[in-house]
Amino acid sequence: MKIIEPSYEILTEISEGGIKELQHIEKIGRVCYKSEDKITEDGESAKNFVKMLIGRGHEAMIEHSSLSVKFTVDRGVSHELVRHRIASFAQESTRYCNYSKDKFDNGITFIKPFFWEEGTKEYSNWEQAMSLAESGYLSAIGMGATPQEARSILPNSTKTEITITANYREWRAFFKLRTAKAAHPQMQEVTRPLLNELKIRLPIIFDDIEVEE
Ligand SMILES: Cc1cc2nc3c(=O)[nH]c(=O)nc-3n(C[C@H](O)[C@H](O)[C@H](O)COP(=O)(O)OP(=O)(O)OC[C@H]3O[C@@H](n4cnc5c(N)ncnc54)[C@H](O)[C@@H]3O)c2cc1C
């Protein structure tokens, strides 16, 4: 049994300062206003133009660009991620992955619940439950069950990898919901640092989304 921290990885390449991405949206959006003559090479016109689009709620223009992010989270969080209908997904399959095999180190990987500190009785209780789930899964496989049958024993804390591709408009809607205080704490654990990183690497697009303290 392995216990790991949740994480994310931005799979889409982002240009220095996000300028190319903003210029792409500018080139498309200026068709509406026939203002292509206002494009400047240094990216300043793109920054101002995209800021204006978002400020006015003309967000259809930012649907022309997308981002892919791979999350390593537990299956409770992934179940919430897949509710975002405009996005596209690729998720590690508990039907096809046989965790008793060597490539999975012959066991289950679990995501550490940050709200139970190691050494506390709550954490020990969780750890014992995970250990029991792992031995139940491995016993079922040993008795001849297929992975898609044995997975019935796996709990929400089971690690999963899920790649999400969505356009910027959908990511904005996603972050508004999933970084908010009302979102599940383990969701916030990955979405808040991701949003903060994107605000730095891809300015303008996410600047106005405030994370509640
Ligand atoms: C705090 C919180 C608690 C939640 N609790 C529960 C719960 O108890 N039970 C539960 O079942 N779910 C729950 N959810 C999930 C929630 O109901 C949504 O399924 C999820 O947040 C995805 O939101 P969305 O539909 O806005 O996003 P997306 O599916 O990503 O859609 C993005 C936007 O596209 C538009 N859109 C998409 N599809 C349609 C459509 N068919 N018609 C019109 N417009 C559309 C809407 O503007 C939508 O906001 C919860 C979510 C949050 C954030």
Ligand as a Chemical Component Dictionary entry (heavy atoms), coordinates in Angstrom:
data_LIG
# 
_chem_comp.id                   LIG 
_chem_comp.type                 NON-POLYMER 
_chem_comp.pdbx_formal_charge   0 
_chem_comp.three_letter_code    LIG 
# 
loop_
_chem_comp_atom.comp_id 
_chem_comp_atom.atom_id 
_chem_comp_atom.alt_atom_id 
_chem_comp_atom.type_symbol 
_chem_comp_atom.charge 
_chem_comp_atom.model_Cartn_x 
_chem_comp_atom.model_Cartn_y 
_chem_comp_atom.model_Cartn_z 
_chem_comp_atom.pdbx_ordinal 
LIG C1  C1  C 0 -20.310 23.353 -3.585  1  
LIG C2  C2  C 0 -20.914 22.344 -4.498  2  
LIG C3  C3  C 0 -21.784 21.404 -4.000  3  
LIG C4  C4  C 0 -22.371 20.461 -4.859  4  
LIG N1  N1  N 0 -23.227 19.538 -4.340  5  
LIG C5  C5  C 0 -23.805 18.633 -5.175  6  
LIG C6  C6  C 0 -24.730 17.662 -4.681  7  
LIG O1  O1  O 0 -24.999 17.606 -3.488  8  
LIG N2  N2  N 0 -25.293 16.799 -5.550  9  
LIG C7  C7  C 0 -25.034 16.852 -6.901  10 
LIG O2  O2  O 0 -25.596 16.076 -7.668  11 
LIG N3  N3  N 0 -24.140 17.741 -7.395  12 
LIG C8  C8  C 0 -23.528 18.627 -6.573  13 
LIG N4  N4  N 0 -22.624 19.516 -7.085  14 
LIG C9  C9  C 0 -22.293 19.461 -8.518  15 
LIG C10 C10 C 0 -23.095 20.506 -9.293  16 
LIG O3  O3  O 0 -24.480 20.227 -9.250  17 
LIG C11 C11 C 0 -22.627 20.555 -10.762 18 
LIG O4  O4  O 0 -22.896 19.312 -11.396 19 
LIG C12 C12 C 0 -21.162 20.838 -10.920 20 
LIG O5  O5  O 0 -20.742 21.863 -10.055 21 
LIG C13 C13 C 0 -20.868 21.269 -12.354 22 
LIG O6  O6  O 0 -21.355 22.579 -12.510 23 
LIG P1  P1  P 0 -21.938 23.115 -13.850 24 
LIG O7  O7  O 0 -23.110 22.310 -14.290 25 
LIG O8  O8  O 0 -22.150 24.597 -13.659 26 
LIG O9  O9  O 0 -20.671 22.930 -14.800 27 
LIG P2  P2  P 0 -20.480 22.409 -16.283 28 
LIG O10 O10 O 0 -21.186 21.139 -16.539 29 
LIG O11 O11 O 0 -19.014 22.443 -16.442 30 
LIG O12 O12 O 0 -21.130 23.510 -17.163 31 
LIG C14 C14 C 0 -20.538 24.807 -17.283 32 
LIG C15 C15 C 0 -21.624 25.802 -17.578 33 
LIG O13 O13 O 0 -22.180 25.474 -18.857 34 
LIG C16 C16 C 0 -23.578 25.739 -18.825 35 
LIG N5  N5  N 0 -24.303 24.481 -19.035 36 
LIG C17 C17 C 0 -23.781 23.222 -19.057 37 
LIG N6  N6  N 0 -24.732 22.331 -19.319 38 
LIG C18 C18 C 0 -25.890 23.012 -19.445 39 
LIG C19 C19 C 0 -27.240 22.659 -19.681 40 
LIG N7  N7  N 0 -27.603 21.388 -19.849 41 
LIG N8  N8  N 0 -28.144 23.619 -19.749 42 
LIG C20 C20 C 0 -27.815 24.929 -19.599 43 
LIG N9  N9  N 0 -26.567 25.349 -19.337 44 
LIG C21 C21 C 0 -25.619 24.410 -19.271 45 
LIG C22 C22 C 0 -23.898 26.334 -17.460 46 
LIG O14 O14 O 0 -23.764 27.732 -17.535 47 
LIG C23 C23 C 0 -22.779 25.769 -16.602 48 
LIG O15 O15 O 0 -22.508 26.546 -15.442 49 
LIG C24 C24 C 0 -22.042 20.470 -6.253  50 
LIG C25 C25 C 0 -21.143 21.427 -6.729  51 
LIG C26 C26 C 0 -20.567 22.350 -5.878  52 
LIG C27 C27 C 0 -19.577 23.349 -6.428  53 
# 
loop_
_chem_comp_bond.comp_id 
_chem_comp_bond.atom_id_1 
_chem_comp_bond.atom_id_2 
_chem_comp_bond.value_order 
_chem_comp_bond.pdbx_ordinal 
LIG C1  C2  SING 1  
LIG C2  C3  SING 2  
LIG C2  C26 DOUB 3  
LIG C3  C4  DOUB 4  
LIG C4  N1  SING 5  
LIG C4  C24 SING 6  
LIG N1  C5  DOUB 7  
LIG C5  C6  SING 8  
LIG C5  C8  SING 9  
LIG C6  O1  DOUB 10 
LIG C6  N2  SING 11 
LIG N2  C7  SING 12 
LIG C7  O2  DOUB 13 
LIG C7  N3  SING 14 
LIG N3  C8  DOUB 15 
LIG C8  N4  SING 16 
LIG N4  C9  SING 17 
LIG N4  C24 SING 18 
LIG C9  C10 SING 19 
LIG C10 O3  SING 20 
LIG C10 C11 SING 21 
LIG C11 O4  SING 22 
LIG C11 C12 SING 23 
LIG C12 O5  SING 24 
LIG C12 C13 SING 25 
LIG C13 O6  SING 26 
LIG O6  P1  SING 27 
LIG P1  O7  DOUB 28 
LIG P1  O8  SING 29 
LIG P1  O9  SING 30 
LIG O9  P2  SING 31 
LIG P2  O10 DOUB 32 
LIG P2  O11 SING 33 
LIG P2  O12 SING 34 
LIG O12 C14 SING 35 
LIG C14 C15 SING 36 
LIG C15 O13 SING 37 
LIG C15 C23 SING 38 
LIG O13 C16 SING 39 
LIG C16 N5  SING 40 
LIG C16 C22 SING 41 
LIG N5  C17 SING 42 
LIG N5  C21 SING 43 
LIG C17 N6  DOUB 44 
LIG N6  C18 SING 45 
LIG C18 C19 SING 46 
LIG C18 C21 DOUB 47 
LIG C19 N7  SING 48 
LIG C19 N8  DOUB 49 
LIG N8  C20 SING 50 
LIG C20 N9  DOUB 51 
LIG N9  C21 SING 52 
LIG C22 O14 SING 53 
LIG C22 C23 SING 54 
LIG C23 O15 SING 55 
LIG C24 C25 DOUB 56 
LIG C25 C26 SING 57 
LIG C26 C27 SING 58 
# 
